[in-house]
Amino acid sequence: MTSCRGCTSDRLLLFLPLGNHPLANGFLAEDQLDQPEPRFPLDAYVCLDCGLIQVADQVPPGYFRHYVYIPSTSAQMHAHFEALAQVATRQFLPSPDDLTIDIGCNDGLFLSFLGDSGRRTLGIDPATNIAELARARGVEVVNEYFTSELAESIRSEHGPAAVVVTTNTFHHIGTLDPFTDGVTKLLADDGVFIVEVPSASEIVELNQFDGIYHEHVSQLTVKSFVDHLGRFGLEVFDVEQLPVHGGSLRVFARRRGDGPTVSRRSQELIDVETRLGLFSAETYDAFRSRVERLREQLVELLAGLEQEGMTVAGYGASARGNTLLNYCGIGPETLDFVVDRNPLKHGLFTPGMHIPVVPVERLLETQPDYVLVIAWNFADEIIAQLDDYRVRGGRFILPIPEPRVVS
Ligand code: ZN
């Protein structure tokens, strides 16, 4: 990589070479296990001007046409999107005719809350299988990749949008400029752009290296939003910090008026990022050392359990989990299986390490001694859900921010 995809600076630092990894959502069917599995270097860079953490875009074209992550399997995400719908309705959608467009609408969960209250909505998502799920909820979906040209045709057909939302999508975009250009074409003059993404500062502070994978080509700071959106005449006027996905940012932007280039709220948060060292190389050197230590500790802990004859299974066949498993080299000799609530993944094998993915019920049927909570970002929900397993003596291993056992 030679220049930052957000702000175009060339001050990029390669700080975390994670090795060669398969695509994190490239789950395999049994008959694919003996076929060659493409791997791509997972090298994390940071822009020392805006703090954008980035990996090269190596995801093949068409990859997001069939997708296996859906938020609806999590109760936490239901509550999250319901709350976002309330915020949008109260603050930015005074009339039922106001249009909300969700780019990367996934299975339509967010838009369904707006639709239920009589608001006009439109979803955009390239995944054919998932667009069908959204339509089943009654959400109108354009089943295409979002481009500047698509934005123009949507605007001429549906009119300008009062709100454009994109959750858990912006950091998947390899070339941000045409995407943001398209957003400006959709937005009404007084429209609001709301973006939610995992926060780069949480990743660095809390050792969340597993949030880095080929689909997550960018991890954003507030400064990177301000710099990038500013290049398209948009100003960030508010930012919230959210607990989902290990710590996320919800950014509110609108067309820049006559006020200052950087709003006061944005500047306060940029000052915090500066104090955290997100624009200095030493911070990332220290981060790499902590991640390497985490790997040693986790591998040692699991090897010790194996020597004691303990059985261990995993919870969460998540994309981020595959960075953790592949980087630490944790395979089926260590984890008998990985459970997941998403039925689209049952019967498949994790990319790279080839661990079978099975329904959650398997944990209660076989009662392994330990569960490695690979989806540690949902740990509270998972541990509460597995109360029967815990009461019978089952214990949990949380890998991040440092490996530890919870019983
Ligand atoms: Zn930058």
Boltz pocket constraint, residues with backbone or C-beta under 6 A from the ligand:
constraints:
  - pocket:
      binder: B
      contacts: [[A, 4], [A, 5], [A, 6], [A, 7], [A, 8], [A, 9], [A, 47], [A, 48], [A, 49], [A, 50], [A, 51], [A, 52], [A, 224]]
      max_distance: 6.0
